[in-house]
Amino acid sequence: MKRVDSPWNLPDRTIETADTADREIRITDFALMAVLPFRSLEVAGFPVNEFAMAALVGLCLLRPARGGAKVPEVVILLAAALMALLVYSGMANHIDWTRRVGHVAIMCGIIWAGATGRLSLRSVGAGLAAGLTAVVGLGLVGVGGDAGYTGRLTGFLADPNAGAYFLAVLGALGIFFAHERWKVRLAIAVPVLGGLMLTFSRTGLLAAAFAVLWIVLGRRLGAVGGAAVVAGLVWLTGNIPDDLVLYGPFSNRSGSDALRERIIAQEHVQLADAPWFGHGPGTARVRIGELEFFFHNSYLATRQEGGWPALVLVLALVAYSFLRLSRRARSGDLAAAGAQAALIGVAVMAVTLGEVLLDTPMAVAVAMALGHALRDESPGAPDG
């Protein structure tokens, strides 16, 4: 199979083998994934990137699975249980749950597409790299707006903290899946890390630091040791002393941190009277005075929407995808380690951001991890 080195020389072929999937670039996957980082673009009140992900899932319905690959039974069980739980919670709470559950359904569709090899991994990585580079570049020249955060990179990423989530998670996937040459990876890493720094998101920078730590050292650990390290990093994120949180350029964040504490306190109040199935999809919001805010902790937000069972299901899905790559990462497969770094970014960003565990970057990270794990069935395929 002739190798395609330019992302603009885009053949559109049926994926049949792991080698083809990782070497060819599929124009549809590339273009639709490049739209994902444009968070603020909307049509009739609906995010354009949501339409793009729905279109990608629709296209994958028309494609054959790679080599007859099937979604692991545990993934089917976890995803189906999550969907059923959210629908039940919405109906039991008598709220309009359709849009939120529709979003989660698209996420499940992305995971299914990745787990069955219907996504071209290199195309996804290249598309994410292109899209992130574009939004960072446009944000630097003021295109896309500043969303009221003067001095922080926003643009089409909108909120800088949510933008940092996209950069940390999708950036790791773009760096390690777009191409295996280190020069190309470095060229992608520069705008991604530069944009992440310009968001001035403390948790985003911490997620990037943990990702680098994992790539350099953590990936060499076994499954148990690696899982323990990740759990420790997540705990550390939520327990950093205040004098370090407000250090240097972040010394002026005391006011926003005080508001965050009030929001999280109200989150606990709302969770105190929640039934076992939560208050329903789309209810992860609080009111402080006359203002309404999204939850500022995705672990609590997931409990709000679907109770403890929803949180357990989502975390089990992330953990399973992470552990599936332990052997490959430990053996030196940098793409596998990069997918794990993206999942670490999800777990870390969920500590201080509400829309993480049930948002599209998490689904893309899981899909890429499960898709890359399929290469265990093709030992002749080159490592990333």
C-alpha positions as CSV (number, residue, x, y, z in Angstrom):
1,M,0.0,0.0,0.0
2,K,1.5,3.3,-1.0
3,R,2.1,5.6,1.9
4,V,0.5,9.0,2.0
5,D,2.6,11.6,3.7
6,S,0.6,14.8,3.1
7,P,-2.7,15.4,4.8
8,W,-3.8,17.1,1.7
9,N,-3.3,14.0,-0.5
10,L,-6.4,12.3,0.9
11,P,-7.6,9.0,-0.6
12,D,-10.9,7.7,0.7
13,R,-10.6,3.9,1.0
14,T,-12.3,1.2,3.0
15,I,-10.2,0.4,6.1
16,E,-9.4,-3.3,6.1
17,T,-6.2,-3.7,8.1
18,A,-4.5,-2.1,11.0
19,D,-1.6,-1.0,8.7
20,T,-4.0,0.7,6.3
21,A,-6.0,2.3,9.1
22,D,-2.9,3.9,10.6
23,R,-1.1,4.8,7.3
24,E,-3.8,6.1,5.0
25,I,-5.6,9.4,5.6
26,R,-9.4,9.4,5.1
27,I,-10.6,12.8,4.0
28,T,-13.9,12.6,5.8
29,D,-12.4,11.6,9.2
30,F,-9.7,14.3,8.8
31,A,-12.1,17.1,7.9
32,L,-14.8,16.3,10.4
33,M,-12.4,15.9,13.3
34,A,-10.7,19.2,12.3
35,V,-14.1,20.9,13.1
36,L,-14.2,19.5,16.7
37,P,-12.0,22.2,18.3
38,F,-14.3,25.0,17.0
39,R,-16.4,25.0,20.2
40,S,-18.1,28.3,19.8
41,L,-19.4,27.8,16.2
42,E,-23.2,27.3,16.2
43,V,-26.0,26.9,13.8
44,A,-29.5,27.5,15.0
45,G,-28.3,27.1,18.6
46,F,-26.6,23.8,18.0
47,P,-22.8,23.4,18.0
48,V,-21.3,22.8,14.6
49,N,-18.8,20.3,16.0
50,E,-21.8,18.3,17.4
51,F,-23.1,18.0,13.8
52,A,-19.7,17.0,12.6
53,M,-19.4,14.2,15.1
54,A,-23.0,13.0,14.3
55,A,-22.0,13.0,10.6
56,L,-18.9,11.0,11.3
57,V,-20.8,8.4,13.3
58,G,-23.3,8.2,10.4
59,L,-20.6,7.6,7.9
60,C,-19.1,4.9,10.1
61,L,-22.4,3.1,10.0
62,L,-21.8,2.6,6.3
63,R,-18.3,1.2,6.8
64,P,-17.3,-2.4,7.6
65,A,-15.6,-3.2,10.8
66,R,-11.8,-3.6,10.5
67,G,-11.2,-7.4,10.0
68,G,-14.6,-8.2,11.6
69,A,-13.6,-6.4,14.8
70,K,-16.3,-6.3,17.5
71,V,-16.8,-3.9,20.4
72,P,-15.5,-5.5,23.6
73,E,-18.5,-6.9,25.6
74,V,-17.6,-4.9,28.6
75,V,-17.7,-1.6,26.6
76,I,-21.1,-2.5,25.2
77,L,-22.3,-3.3,28.7
78,L,-21.0,0.0,30.2
79,A,-22.2,2.2,27.4
80,A,-25.7,0.6,27.2
81,A,-26.1,0.8,31.0
82,L,-25.1,4.5,31.0
83,M,-27.6,5.3,28.2
84,A,-30.4,3.4,29.9
85,L,-29.6,5.0,33.2
86,L,-29.7,8.6,31.8
87,V,-32.9,7.9,30.0
88,Y,-34.5,6.5,33.1
89,S,-33.2,9.4,35.2
90,G,-34.6,11.9,32.8
91,M,-38.0,10.3,32.7
92,A,-38.2,9.7,36.5
93,N,-37.3,13.4,37.1
94,H,-39.8,14.6,34.5
95,I,-37.3,16.8,32.6
96,D,-36.5,17.3,29.0
97,W,-33.6,14.9,28.6
98,T,-33.6,14.3,24.8
99,R,-30.9,16.8,23.8
100,R,-28.5,15.7,26.5
101,V,-29.0,12.0,26.0
102,G,-28.6,12.6,22.3
103,H,-25.2,14.1,23.0
104,V,-24.2,11.1,25.0
105,A,-25.5,8.8,22.2
106,I,-23.2,10.5,19.7
107,M,-20.3,10.0,22.2
108,C,-21.2,6.3,22.4
109,G,-21.3,6.2,18.6
110,I,-17.8,7.6,18.4
111,I,-16.6,5.0,20.9
112,W,-18.2,2.2,18.8
113,A,-16.6,3.5,15.6
114,G,-13.2,3.6,17.2
115,A,-13.5,0.2,18.9
116,T,-14.5,-1.5,15.7
117,G,-11.8,0.1,13.5
118,R,-14.2,2.1,11.5
119,L,-12.2,5.3,12.3
120,S,-8.8,6.0,10.6
121,L,-6.6,6.7,13.6
122,R,-4.1,8.7,11.6
123,S,-6.9,10.7,10.0
124,V,-8.4,11.5,13.4
125,G,-5.0,12.6,14.8
126,A,-4.1,14.7,11.7
127,G,-7.6,16.3,11.8
128,L,-7.3,17.2,15.5
129,A,-3.8,18.6,15.0
130,A,-5.0,20.8,12.1
131,G,-8.1,22.0,14.0
132,L,-6.3,22.8,17.2
133,T,-3.5,24.6,15.3
134,A,-6.2,26.6,13.5
135,V,-8.1,27.7,16.6
136,V,-4.9,28.6,18.4
137,G,-3.7,30.7,15.5
138,L,-7.0,32.4,14.9
139,G,-7.3,33.1,18.7
140,L,-3.9,34.8,18.7
141,V,-5.0,37.2,16.0
142,G,-8.4,37.9,17.7
143,V,-10.6,35.8,15.4
144,G,-13.5,34.1,17.3
145,G,-13.8,36.6,20.1
146,D,-12.3,36.8,23.6
147,A,-15.4,35.5,25.5
148,G,-14.8,38.2,28.2
149,Y,-11.5,36.7,29.3
150,T,-9.0,39.5,28.5
151,G,-5.4,38.3,28.3
152,R,-6.3,34.6,28.0
153,L,-6.6,32.6,24.8
154,T,-10.2,31.9,23.8
155,G,-11.3,32.6,20.2
156,F,-13.3,29.6,18.9
157,L,-12.3,27.6,22.0
158,A,-14.6,30.0,23.9
159,D,-14.1,29.5,27.7
160,P,-10.3,29.2,28.3
161,N,-10.7,26.4,30.9
162,A,-12.8,24.3,28.5
163,G,-10.4,25.2,25.8
164,A,-7.5,23.9,27.9
165,Y,-9.4,20.6,28.2
166,F,-9.7,20.3,24.4
167,L,-6.0,21.2,24.0
168,A,-4.8,18.9,26.7
169,V,-6.8,15.8,25.6
170,L,-7.2,16.2,21.9
171,G,-3.7,17.7,21.6
172,A,-2.2,14.6,23.0
173,L,-4.0,12.5,20.4
174,G,-3.0,14.8,17.6
175,I,0.6,14.8,18.6
176,F,1.0,11.0,18.8
177,F,-1.4,9.8,16.1
178,A,-1.0,12.3,13.2
179,H,2.5,11.0,12.4
180,E,5.2,8.9,14.0
181,R,8.1,11.1,13.0
182,W,9.4,13.1,15.9
183,K,9.8,16.3,13.9
184,V,6.2,16.2,12.9
185,R,5.2,15.5,16.5
186,L,7.2,18.4,17.7
187,A,5.7,20.7,15.0
188,I,2.2,19.8,16.4
189,A,3.2,20.0,20.0
190,V,4.5,23.6,19.7
191,P,1.1,25.3,18.9
192,V,-0.8,22.9,21.2
193,L,1.4,23.5,24.2
194,G,1.7,27.2,23.4
195,G,-2.0,27.5,23.2
196,L,-2.4,25.6,26.4
197,M,0.0,28.0,28.2
198,L,-1.9,31.0,26.8
199,T,-5.2,29.8,28.2
200,F,-3.6,30.3,31.7
201,S,-5.6,27.3,32.9
202,R,-3.9,25.9,36.0
203,T,-5.5,22.5,35.7
204,G,-4.8,22.4,31.9
205,L,-1.1,23.0,32.5
206,L,-1.1,20.4,35.3
207,A,-2.7,17.9,32.9
208,A,0.0,18.6,30.3
209,A,2.7,18.2,32.9
210,F,1.2,14.9,34.0
211,A,1.0,13.8,30.4
212,V,4.7,14.5,29.8
213,L,5.5,12.7,33.1
214,W,3.5,9.7,31.9
215,I,5.1,9.6,28.5
216,V,8.6,9.8,30.0
217,L,8.3,7.6,33.0
218,G,4.7,6.4,33.9
219,R,4.2,4.3,30.7
220,R,7.0,1.9,31.9
221,L,4.9,0.8,34.8
222,G,2.6,-2.2,34.7
223,A,-1.2,-2.0,34.7
224,V,-1.5,-2.0,38.5
225,G,1.3,0.5,39.1
226,G,0.1,2.7,36.3
227,A,-3.4,2.8,37.6
228,A,-2.2,3.7,41.1
229,V,-0.1,6.5,39.7
230,V,-3.0,8.0,37.8
231,A,-5.2,7.8,40.8
232,G,-2.5,9.6,42.8
233,L,-2.2,12.3,40.2
234,V,-5.9,13.0,40.2
235,W,-5.9,13.2,44.0
236,L,-3.0,15.6,43.9
237,T,-4.9,17.8,41.4
238,G,-7.7,18.4,43.9
239,N,-5.4,18.8,46.9
240,I,-2.8,21.3,45.9
241,P,-2.1,23.8,48.7
242,D,-3.6,27.3,48.2
243,D,-0.2,29.0,48.3
244,L,0.8,27.0,45.3
245,V,-2.5,27.4,43.5
246,L,-2.2,31.2,43.8
247,Y,1.5,31.4,43.0
248,G,3.1,33.9,40.6
249,P,0.9,34.7,37.5
250,F,-2.1,33.1,39.2
251,S,-2.0,35.4,42.3
252,N,-5.0,37.4,41.0
253,R,-7.3,34.3,41.0
254,S,-8.3,34.5,44.6
255,G,-11.7,36.0,43.7
256,S,-12.5,33.4,41.1
257,D,-11.3,30.6,43.4
258,A,-13.7,31.9,46.1
259,L,-16.5,31.8,43.6
260,R,-15.5,28.3,42.6
261,E,-15.7,27.2,46.2
262,R,-19.2,28.7,46.6
263,I,-20.3,26.8,43.4
264,I,-18.9,23.5,44.6
265,A,-20.5,24.0,48.0
266,Q,-23.8,24.5,46.2
267,E,-23.1,21.4,44.1
268,H,-22.9,19.3,47.3
269,V,-26.1,20.8,48.6
270,Q,-27.9,19.7,45.4
271,L,-26.4,16.3,45.5
272,A,-27.5,15.8,49.1
273,D,-31.1,15.3,48.2
274,A,-30.5,13.5,44.9
275,P,-32.1,10.0,44.4
276,W,-29.8,7.1,43.5
277,F,-30.2,7.9,39.8
278,G,-29.4,11.6,40.1
279,H,-31.5,14.7,39.2
280,G,-31.4,13.9,35.5
281,P,-29.4,14.7,32.3
282,G,-28.6,18.3,31.8
283,T,-29.2,19.4,35.4
284,A,-25.5,19.9,36.4
285,R,-26.0,23.6,37.1
286,V,-26.2,25.8,40.2
287,R,-27.5,29.2,41.0
288,I,-25.4,31.7,43.0
289,G,-27.6,34.7,43.7
290,E,-29.0,35.8,40.4
291,L,-26.5,33.9,38.3
292,E,-26.5,30.4,37.0
293,F,-23.3,28.4,36.6
294,F,-22.3,25.0,35.3
295,F,-20.9,22.6,37.8
296,H,-17.1,23.1,38.4
297,N,-16.3,19.4,39.0
298,S,-17.2,16.8,36.5
299,Y,-17.2,13.9,39.0
300,L,-19.9,15.7,40.9
301,A,-21.7,16.8,37.7
302,T,-21.9,13.2,36.5
303,R,-23.4,12.2,39.9
304,Q,-25.9,15.0,39.5
305,E,-27.0,13.8,36.1
306,G,-27.1,10.0,36.8
307,G,-26.1,9.4,40.4
308,W,-23.2,7.3,41.6
309,P,-24.0,4.5,39.1
310,A,-23.4,6.9,36.2
311,L,-20.0,8.0,37.6
312,V,-18.9,4.4,38.2
313,L,-19.9,3.5,34.6
314,V,-18.0,6.4,33.0
315,L,-14.9,5.9,35.1
316,A,-15.0,2.1,34.4
317,L,-15.1,2.9,30.7
318,V,-12.1,5.3,30.9
319,A,-10.1,2.8,33.1
320,Y,-10.8,-0.1,30.8
321,S,-9.6,1.8,27.8
322,F,-6.5,3.0,29.7
323,L,-5.6,-0.5,30.8
324,R,-6.1,-2.1,27.4
325,L,-3.0,-0.2,26.3
326,S,-0.7,-0.9,29.2
327,R,1.2,-3.7,27.5
328,R,1.8,-1.7,24.3
329,A,2.8,1.5,26.2
330,R,5.2,-0.4,28.4
331,S,6.8,-2.0,25.3
332,G,7.6,1.4,23.8
333,D,4.6,2.2,21.7
334,L,4.4,6.0,22.0
335,A,1.0,6.2,20.3
336,A,-0.4,3.9,23.0
337,A,1.2,6.0,25.7
338,G,-0.2,9.2,24.0
339,A,-3.7,7.7,24.1
340,Q,-3.2,7.0,27.8
341,A,-1.9,10.5,28.4
342,A,-5.1,11.8,26.8
343,L,-7.2,9.7,29.2
344,I,-5.1,11.1,32.1
345,G,-5.9,14.6,30.9
346,V,-9.6,13.7,31.0
347,A,-9.3,12.4,34.6
348,V,-7.3,15.5,35.7
349,M,-9.4,18.2,34.0
350,A,-12.6,16.6,35.5
351,V,-11.5,17.8,38.9
352,T,-12.0,21.5,38.2
353,L,-14.3,21.5,35.1
354,G,-17.9,20.4,34.9
355,E,-18.3,19.3,31.3
356,V,-15.6,16.7,30.9
357,L,-16.6,13.1,31.7
358,L,-19.7,13.4,29.5
359,D,-18.1,15.5,26.7
360,T,-16.8,14.6,23.3
361,P,-13.1,14.7,23.9
362,M,-13.5,11.9,26.5
363,A,-15.3,9.8,23.9
364,V,-12.6,10.5,21.2
365,A,-9.9,9.5,23.7
366,V,-11.6,6.3,24.5
367,A,-12.3,5.5,20.9
368,M,-8.7,6.1,19.9
369,A,-7.5,3.9,22.8
370,L,-9.8,1.1,21.9
371,G,-9.0,1.5,18.2
372,H,-5.2,1.4,18.8
373,A,-5.7,-1.7,21.0
374,L,-7.0,-3.5,17.9
375,R,-3.4,-3.6,16.7
376,D,-2.7,-6.3,19.2
377,E,-4.6,-8.5,16.7
378,S,-2.2,-7.5,13.9
379,P,1.3,-8.1,15.3
380,G,2.9,-7.3,11.9
381,A,1.7,-3.7,12.0
382,P,4.4,-1.1,12.9
383,D,4.2,0.7,16.2
384,G,3.3,4.3,16.4
